[in-house]
Amino acid sequence: MTSTTILAAPPSSTTTRANTVSDSDQHSILLNHQHEKKSQTKPFCPRICTTNRIPKHEHGHCPLEHEIHGMCPTGEASPARSPTEEEPPSDSPRLLHRVKHDRSILSLAVSEKFIFAGSQSGEILIWSIDTYQLVATLKGHSGSVLCLCLATEGSLLFSSAGDAIIQVWNADTFENIYTIYSTFDVGDVFCVAYSSTLQTAWFGAQNTSIQWYDLQKKDRRRPSLTAHPSKRVHRFFDSKGPGGRSTPRSDDGIVSVTNSATKMLEIEPSNILQYAHYGYVYCMLLISASQIGQGEGEILLSGGGDGDVKLWNIHAGTGTITELSTLTGGDSGVLSMVVKDTMLYCGLTDGEICIWDLDTLQLVRTVKAHCDDVLTLSMKADCILSGSASGFVRKWNQRFECISRWQAHSGLVLASATTSKNDRLLYITGGNDDCVAIWDVSEFAAVPAAPSTQNDQLLSSLAKFITYRTTLFKRHGATATLLPTDDNNNPIVFARFSGGQKKSKKGKTILFYGHYDVIPAVVGQGWSTDPFELTGVNGYLYGRGVSDNKGPILAALFAAGELAQSGKLDGDIVFLIEGEEESGSRGLFSAVQRHKQEIGPVDYILLANSYWLDDATPLSYLRAPRRVDGSFLNAQPVIELVSLLSTLTKDGKIAIEKFHDPVRPLTEEEKAMYDPIAAALPNTRVDDLLAKWRYPSLTIHRVDVSGPSSSSIIPRSATAAISLRIVPDQSLETVQQQLLDHLNSSYTGNNKLNIKITHAAEPWLGEPGNKMFSALEASVKETWGVPEVLYIREGGSIPGARFLEKEFAAPAAHLPCGQASDGAHLDNERLRLVNLWNAKGVIGGVFEKLTRAGEGEE
């Protein structure tokens, strides 16, 4: 791929409720309600489904969501903020990544390796927690997936949905193991709780029941499937129409995901507790009985639409539950719960959070936390997080003081989960904006700082790459300085990681070359994200320069830093990172020559500034032709210029005299290298690759004329921009002269012809048989797990490659890091996280092997 465009011209315990009163632009909070003791008989309290509804309060008119620190510990309201204060506070956590789906995310669970998300479409989406790549999509429900419950040991995943079915999955292989259903019409199954000790699961349903199933006894039950939800007759949809006929039903009946290996488990009527609540059973959780002084075993807690939380004793032999206590709240439904030590936190439908002491069974405090329903609560370390239907999240400390608040989703925050990864606390949220967001909330929890060489630190560094410059190298143990260049061009970052000081023999030195300058980008013009703010979406990082060339540079830097810090670096790693590569490497050559003694001897040179041929095939090396770019001017009508341009080619070949003479013949051995490449790419022939990569080529990029574009006048002048891609064995100086001679001799007009060569770079061709390439190939195979590595040739414009190779008399190799769809130089430039992590692995492997004392000696 060649970039060859040339410009012709310079180019508290009292329960309270908050009511919002609006008077012009003034907002106030009225705290004047105290919950009354509920009667023994309660009405049925269903609740409108919040899956896709609009929040009851607009953010701009909600005093709570504009009050960063929330309610004071005394119960007094903080001063209301202006409706115009929309932006999240500066202490918002860092958004690590965002993955998108096409439907609302209603439930979440997280394991050591995966993020599981239940969607409104009935699918369970599984992303890697390391790379945020979509690993699998499970289809086991015909209704919205309302709950995901991961077993404590992480082996089983339970999913419940609006189809009244519970699916049980292997959390590692994603195999559908069991399908559980009730013989009663229970409606939506909102929540699941599972005891790994008892191997029993409990389910809270829309018909106010709690049901359970003992998986140890699964083999004793052989259901006939006649009571399966998909086989039941629906009062409305299966009712008889005119003529006494009903709509025909599908023969398969049962959800198509169920296969022969899936066991169908039917809940026995004796395992159903009807009317567990006077409302939908929205949430459940299990705690240790000893945690609240109730002896051994486990206690089941359930929260319902009636506003009550019930504690249930569990029979260890059967899983049967009996009511132990009832925590009677207000009229608001209990939508979410979390327990820390002996304190129970309940998120309610009106935005309140009730705090109960489970030792004394007393209501300790009620906090008006949000202006809308508290749909989700999560807890990790010393941090409690609440998410609401307003789209906002609040973080609370142990005294339940709000320490931060931010808008997590543009719609409702419907689900959340927390986990620790690489000593960092991650908070994961899902909403009806069809997104899952991953936040780093370590700053607000008592967790240690992550090691500086972890992948998340790499991402943080990538986001601030230009700001760091030499500082970033120094933070990882390198010496670093800036080398000035001529004409006040951008300086060169020169850094060195030194190894082998304690070795009897010093190892080899590798020079890594890259560039930190980028192609211009304009915010809002063609970009879906801010090009100058690193944004993670669906496993990719978006931003100008993320692929070309900051991502690969950071991968190399962190690889070298980890080797140096671990004592595995026997030699030196030298970095030369210039700031003018996109402008022809202005000042690079002279600056390197002036500081050559300081840079020191170099044994190998490595570049990582190119891309795969597609999005699936890792490559090892890139061998690139180089080019001569030029423009010339003619003062007569365009037809005269076109006539001159036509002399440059004849019968599809470049017609410049003796231009092809130095091109080396194609050998059978070399030709055979193209066969696996053509086989790997659809609709590609070997001859196409040869023409594109191996042989010289000429391109006419642009023809411009003077005067208005819509005018019918004869142009006063015409300008053409062309480039010649040359190959190894062609002399740069010779080709330039041949081009000038041909144009001057072929032009026979009476007008002035101006020819200007604006950029020239020598061709570079790597040698796959040397130690550098052998180490690179081995590292690619090991890191990517591929059996073979493709050798390719490709066009490009990296003047520094051949220059450095000649200047230091050291072989160079080029590692393509990104995918073909990265879009370097284009809008929405991106780099896949998998490629970034593996680039660090590949480069680290090469650094370790080739700097090893005695390695690489022939």
Disulfide bonds with the S-S distance in Angstrom:
none
